[in-house]
Amino acid sequence: MATDTATQTTAQTETNEWQYGVVAGVVAAIVMGGLMAMQMRPVLEVAIPSMYFLTGGLAGFTIHVAHGAVLGVAFAAIASTQADLTIAKSTALGVGYGVVLWIVLAVLVMPIWLSVVGSPANPPLPNVSVMSLVGHVVYGVVLGGVYAALR
C-alpha cells in the first residue's frame, strides 16, 4: 500500500533592492575614496573625520564608505522604480545622482557642517571644487553600474 504526502512550498518574493544599493554604494565609495586618497587626501584625513569629532585617514575612509552605503540605499529606492533598468540607464541615473549629491552634500551641507563643528578644514560656502565633482560623478557611474549588474 502506497501513501502520498503533499508538501506545500512557498516561493520567496522578497526583493533585495536595498541590499543591492548597499553593496553598490560601498563599491562606489571605495573607488571614489581611492581617487580622493590620490587627489584630495586632506578631505579624507581631516574634513570627513572632523565632521564626527574624529581624526585620521582611516576614520575618514570608514565614514566615507558608510556614507556611500547609505546613499546607495537611497539610490536603490529611486532606481527600483524603473521597470526596464538597463546598465546604461542605471549608469546615467547614477551620474545624475552623483551630481545632485555633489551640489547638495559637498557644495552646501559639508561646509556648513564643518563650520558648525569647528573643523580646521572649514571650506568656503559654497564649496565648488571640480575634483569633488569628478569624484561624485565617478561614484555615480560605479553605483549605477554595480547596482544594475546586481539587479
Order of alpha helices (4+ residues) and beta strands (2+ residues): alpha-alpha-alpha-alpha-alpha
